[in-house]
Amino acid sequence: MEQLTTLLSEYGLWIVFFGMIVEGTAVILLSGVLCHLGLLPCEETLIVAILGAIIGDQSWFYIGKNYAHRVLSNFPLLNDKVEALKKKAETKAQWLAMSSRFIYGGAIAIPLVLGTQHYEHKKFTLFDTIGVSLASIVGLSIGYMLSSSLKKVTSEITQIEHFMLLLVIIVVIMSLYKYKKKSNRRKENI
């Protein structure tokens, strides 16, 4: 555990940064948990998460704009998502840019699609930054609250375990008492 703490204190923000470039949802939730545990500083983690997510989204937008056909031919599942999103991208591009981090798989597919549609880069950057910021704040907060709730639940479980153990001991003692009493009655009847 000490090695993990040392690793997180030295490289935690870098892990968050690169994790947000690649994925996002799990990384930001886990970051919130680590912030609650005091292993990562909250403010810095939020800033790093936002920057990593923006860089990741910008990269996918650029790939979509310049290399989409080659990339999509290598990833058939991603290609299916892109095709499904193309129709929505024409009418709801700004909402898609803002919500990409709230949709599972959207952090890659939506910027890629908007890039293939030659959506205006300035608009994409503006709406994506707003969405990424909101998603990072919400995700970090949820992770933080989940960690806090988990602590409460585990402490309550410990209390419940003690209570259950006490009940089991009482039941065992009562059962032994009844068994002893029955055993004594049988001896008297013989």
N, C-alpha and C positions, 0 to 999 in steps of 0.2 A: 504494500500500500504506500509505503514511503517513496518508492521509486516512481509510482504513478503520480503522486503529489509533486515530486520534483520535476517530472516530465511536463506536467500540466502548468506548473508555475513558470517553467522556462519556455515552453513551446505552445502553450494553450491557445494564445491569440493567433498564432500562425495556423494551428490546426483548424480553428474556427474560420479563419480567412479562406484557406484552401477548401475546406469543407463546404463553405457557402458558394464557392465558385462551382463546385462539382454537383452538390446536392442541395441541401438547404433545410428541409423540414426537420429531419432527425437531428441535424447539427444544431439548429437554433434551439430546439427543445432541450437537448442535452446541455447546451451552453447555459440555458436558464437554470438547470439543475446544478451545474457546476458553480454558477454565480451564487446560488443560494447556499451552497456548501462552503463558500468563501475561497474556492480554488481559482476563480476568475473574477476580475473586477467588472462590475456590471456596465458602467458607462463605456469603458474601452471595448468590451466585448460587443456591445451594441454597434458602436462605430465600425469596428472591424467586420462584423457580420454584414452590415449594410454595404460597405465597400466591396467585400468579396462577392456578394450577390450581384451588385451592379456590374462588376467586371465580368462575372460569369454570364450574365444576361447580354451584355454588350458583345461578348465573344460569340455567343450563339446567334445573335442578330447579324453580326459580321459574316459568320459562316453561312447563314441562310441567304444573305444577300449575294455572296460571292461564290460559294461552293455547294449550294444546296443540292443540286442534282447529283453530284458525286457522293456526297455524304449520305443522302437518302437512299441511294441505290445499294449501299452497304448495310443499311438498317431497316429492314422491311416493317418492323413494328412501329418504329418512329415515323416512317413514311405514311403508314395508315393514319396515325394521329395528325400528321401535318395535313393530309388531304381532308380530314374531317374538320379541321380548324380553318381551312382556307376560306370557306364560305362565310364563316362568322367573322373572319378577319376583315372582310370588305366593309362590313357595316358596324362592327363593334371593336375596332382596333384599339382605341384608347382604353376601353374597359378591359380588354384582354391584356394589354401592356401593364395595367395596374394590378390585375388579379393573378398574374402568372404564378406568383409565389404562394398563392392560396389554393392552387389547384394541383393535385398530385400529378407529377410529370409535366406540369405546365412551365416549370422553370427552364426547361430545355425546349420543349415543343413550341411554345408561344413565341419566344423571341426568334426562333428559327423560321416559323411561318411568317411572322411580320417582316423578317428580312427577305424571304422569298417573294413577298407581295410588294417589295420596295416601298414599305411604309416609311414616312419621313423620319429620318434618324433623330432630329431634335425633339419631335413629339414623342417618339419611343423613349428617349432618354428621360424626358420630363415625367411621363406617366409611369415608366418603369421605376424611377427613383422614388416616386410617391408610394407606389405599391410595395416596393422592397422595404422601404422604411416602415410602413405600417405592418407588413408581415414579420419583420424582424422584431419590432416592439411587441407585437402580439405573441409571437412564438417564444421570445425570451421570457415574457411575463407568464405564459402558460407553464413553461418548464420550471420557472421559479416557484409558482404556486403549487405545481404538482409535487415538487420536492418538499415544500413546506407541508402539504397535506399528507404526503407519504410519511414524514417524520411523525406527525400527529397520529396517523393510523398505526404505525409500528409501535409507538409508545402505548396506544390504547390496546393493541394486540397483546403487548407484554402484560398490561394490567388484566386483560381478559384471560390470558393464559394462567396468570396467578390465581384468578378467581376460579377458573375451570379446574386447576390442580387442587385447590382447596375443596371444591365440590367432589372431585374424584376421591380424595382422601376421606371425606365425610361419608361418602357412599360405601367405600371399602370398609371403613370402621363399622358402620351400621350393619353391613352385610356380614362381617365377621362376628359382630355381636349377636345377630339373629341366628347365624349358623351355630355359634356356641350355645345359645339358649336352646335351639332345637336339639342339639347333640345332648345337652343335659337332660332334656325331657325324655329323649329316647332311652337314655341310661336309667332314668327313674322308672320308666314303663317296663323295663326288662326285669 
